Amino acid sequence: MNRLDHRDPLVFDTHELGRRAGSMRTVERTFKAPEGLGIADVIGVPTGSEITLELRLESVVEGVLVSGTAEAHVTGECGRCLEPVEDDLDVDFQELYYYPETDERGRTRKSSEDEQSDEDEEETYRLEGDFFDLEPVLRDAVVLALPLQPVCQEDCLGLCSECGVRLSDDPDHHHDAADPRWAALQGLSAAPGDEGDENKDSDTREGLAENQEK
């Protein structure tokens, strides 16, 4: 039973391709990007923006070999200074979709009662009837092509750790660092208003001395 929705822009029909090994056809399609296409909270294709696909479908013994290119616009945030980042992405991918009734070697598959699962077996993709879903392959290709830490420019200096100023805008920006050896003496410096109190104490001591002389 086919569970794929043929109206989904990332679901493709291979009926016209046929199963004769060597047959080929090309497909071009532009569609709106689905949600979460990229690296979450880092960089990715904005939901609803246009993605252009160019696919080549080839019939082989095991199934349908899908080769293609996806073009999209990506946006994100600089990993150093948090400024917006934009770029155009052009990613290539290739995947083999196996016929439902064959295994990875093109042999007829065993019945579900006789088939044993192998946890170490690599994930494979299969046709459902004449249809295949490109979304998981496209997602993997896009994520692998994106930088884990995008930057607005290669020599971005990031942000000042003390005040948050973008250093690329002010390369000479700095803060005068106090010598830690003098930190203990800072508390002993006179606070505002203390100077006047000291003068009063001095005057009082002088007055007492004059009275004693008299």
DORO-170600 format. One record per residue (C-alpha): residue in three letters; x, y, z. Coordinates in steps of 0.001 Angstrom, whole numbers. Layout:
BEGIN
   residu      east     north        up
      ALA         X         Y         Z
...
This chain:
BEGIN
   residu      east     north        up
      MET         0         0         0
      ASN      1397      3399     -1000
      ARG      1524      5755      1978
      LEU      3079      8684       114
      ASP      1030     11690      -918
      HIS      1633     12370     -4621
      ARG       658     16008     -4018
      ASP      3727     16520     -1819
      PRO      6329     18458     -3874
      LEU      9082     16163     -2590
      VAL      7313     12978     -3695
      PHE      8160     11865     -7246
      ASP      6547      9353     -9600
      THR      8799      6937    -11509
      HIS      6030      5272    -13535
      GLU      7088      6872    -16816
      LEU     10684      5820    -16225
      GLY      9834      2123    -16307
      ARG     12055      -662    -15015
      ARG     14238     -1292    -18022
      ALA     17810      -818    -16817
      GLY     19446      2129    -18531
      SER     16349      4230    -19073
      MET     16596      7804    -17800
      ARG     14554     10965    -17437
      THR     15115     14398    -15917
      VAL     12828     16383    -13645
      GLU     12905     20045    -12635
      ARG     10797     21387     -9830
      THR     10559     24563     -7733
      PHE      8740     24396     -4412
      LYS      8421     26043     -1001
      ALA     10888     24911      1658
      PRO      9447     22777      4469
      GLU     10023     23611      8128
      GLY     13297     22823      9848
      LEU     15451     22449      6745
      GLY     18884     23133      8216
      ILE     20656     23276     11571
      ALA     18261     24413     14295
      ASP     19002     27871     15776
      VAL     22169     28173     13653
      ILE     21520     28380      9896
      GLY     19065     26949      7403
      VAL     16622     27475      4564
      PRO     13796     29806      5675
      THR     10435     28066      5753
      GLY      8435     28941      2643
      SER     11375     30212       606
      GLU     11926     28777     -2862
      ILE     14067     25715     -3550
      THR     14902     24680     -7103
      LEU     15559     21004     -7841
      GLU     17109     19429    -10894
      LEU     16897     15627    -10799
      ARG     18106     12801    -13002
      LEU     16290      9487    -12565
      GLU     18017      6366    -13845
      SER     16583      2881    -13846
      VAL     19062       267    -12637
      VAL     18753     -3413    -11711
      GLU     18196     -2746     -8007
      GLY     15867       236     -8340
      VAL     16009      3923     -9291
      LEU     19201      5949     -8930
      VAL     18352      9566     -8138
      SER     21015     12223     -8728
      GLY     20311     15895     -8302
      THR     21144     19448     -7359
      ALA     19249     21737     -5006
      GLU     19560     25519     -5007
      ALA     18291     27532     -2057
      HIS     18881     30686       -29
      VAL     19964     30204      3569
      THR     19945     32571      6529
      GLY     21446     32336      9975
      GLU     23469     34074     12650
      CYS     27210     34664     12847
      GLY     28699     32368     15459
      ARG     31137     35074     16591
      CYS     29324     38407     16557
      LEU     25652     37308     16212
      GLU     25097     39448     13092
      PRO     22694     38068     10427
      VAL     24264     35774      7824
      GLU     22878     35077      4332
      ASP     24190     32890      1530
      ASP     23121     30932     -1542
      LEU     23399     27164     -1217
      ASP     24066     24818     -4113
      VAL     24185     21180     -2985
      ASP     24554     17909     -4899
      PHE     23208     14541     -3771
      GLN     22707     11001     -5005
      GLU     20659      8125     -3607
      LEU     19489      4713     -4761
      TYR     15851      3860     -4092
      TYR     15432        88     -4130
      TYR     12435     -1692     -5590
      PRO     10146     -2895     -2777
      GLU     10545     -6572     -3678
      THR     14357     -6593     -3975
      ASP     17225     -6334     -1520
      GLU     20393     -4252     -1828
      ARG     21867     -6804     -4248
      GLY     18868     -6808     -6552
      ARG     17668    -10206     -5323
      THR     14075    -10997     -4478
      ARG     13486    -10269      -832
      LYS     12414    -12955      1621
      SER      9012    -12843      3201
      SER      8664    -10832      6388
      GLU      8408    -14061      8407
      ASP     11785    -15290      7165
      GLU     13579    -11934      7008
      GLN     15808    -11131      9968
      SER     16754     -7542     10827
      ASP     20370     -6513     10944
      GLU     21036     -3588     13295
      ASP     24383     -2876     11649
      GLU     22858     -2642      8146
      GLU     23007       845      6657
      GLU     19723      2686      6186
      THR     18284      2171      2727
      TYR     15495      3921       860
      ARG     12780      2105     -1060
      LEU     10160      2936     -3612
      GLU      6558      2749     -2506
      GLY      4854      1510     -5622
      ASP      6188      3887     -8277
      PHE      6799      6750     -5839
      PHE      9746      7872     -3729
      ASP     10098     10553     -1052
      LEU     13102     12840     -1540
      GLU     12706     14834      1681
      PRO     14989     12790      4009
      VAL     17732     12692      1358
      LEU     17431     16434       741
      ARG     17524     17199      4462
      ASP     20702     15182      4957
      ALA     22366     16842      1962
      VAL     21500     20367      3124
      VAL     22621     19807      6728
      LEU     25948     18320      5620
      ALA     26566     21284      3315
      LEU     25929     23928      5985
      PRO     28648     25252      8334
      LEU     28313     24299     11988
      GLN     29518     27785     12937
      PRO     28652     30298     10218
      VAL     30515     33619     10183
      CYS     29627     36966      8616
      GLN     33212     37238      7355
      GLU     36245     34988      7663
      ASP     38169     37461      9842
      CYS     35243     38385     12102
      LEU     36675     39417     15486
      GLY     33537     38605     17460
      LEU     32263     40573     20453
      CYS     34051     42227     23353
      SER     33778     39884     26333
      GLU     33333     42815     28719
      CYS     30865     45143     27007
      GLY     29598     43249     23938
      VAL     30822     45726     21321
      ARG     31357     44222     17839
      LEU     35128     44291     17517
      SER     35175     44304     13706
      ASP     33515     47743     13841
      ASP     36150     49049     16256
      PRO     39401     47052     15983
      ASP     41154     49393     18474
      HIS     38511     48835     21129
      HIS     39953     47831     24515
      HIS     39482     48222     28257
      ASP     42203     49300     30712
      ALA     42725     46284     32899
      ALA     43621     46960     36541
      ASP     46717     45202     37898
      PRO     45332     42426     40162
      ARG     48234     43033     42579
      TRP     46683     46417     43482
      ALA     43144     45109     43855
      ALA     43485     44698     47637
      LEU     44426     48367     48014
      GLN     41453     49697     46088
      GLY     39202     49373     49107
      LEU     41535     51581     51112
      SER     41268     54563     48778
      ALA     39350     57523     50073
      ALA     35697     57535     49263
      PRO     33911     60713     48127
      GLY     33339     62957     51137
      ASP     36010     61327     53273
      GLU     38498     64141     52556
      GLY     36268     66679     54255
      ASP     35948     64478     57333
      GLU     39722     64169     57543
      ASN     40086     67989     57482
      LYS     37546     68278     60296
      ASP     39455     65778     62411
      SER     42681     67696     61769
      ASP     41095     70985     62829
      THR     39756     69381     65999
      ARG     43168     68023     66952
      GLU     44787     71444     66352
      GLY     42173     73177     68521
      LEU     42765     70785     71403
      ALA     46479     71360     71182
      GLU     46032     75144     71394
      ASN     43789     74837     74442
      GLN     46355     72692     76219
      GLU     49085     75282     75564
      LYS     46911     77999     77056
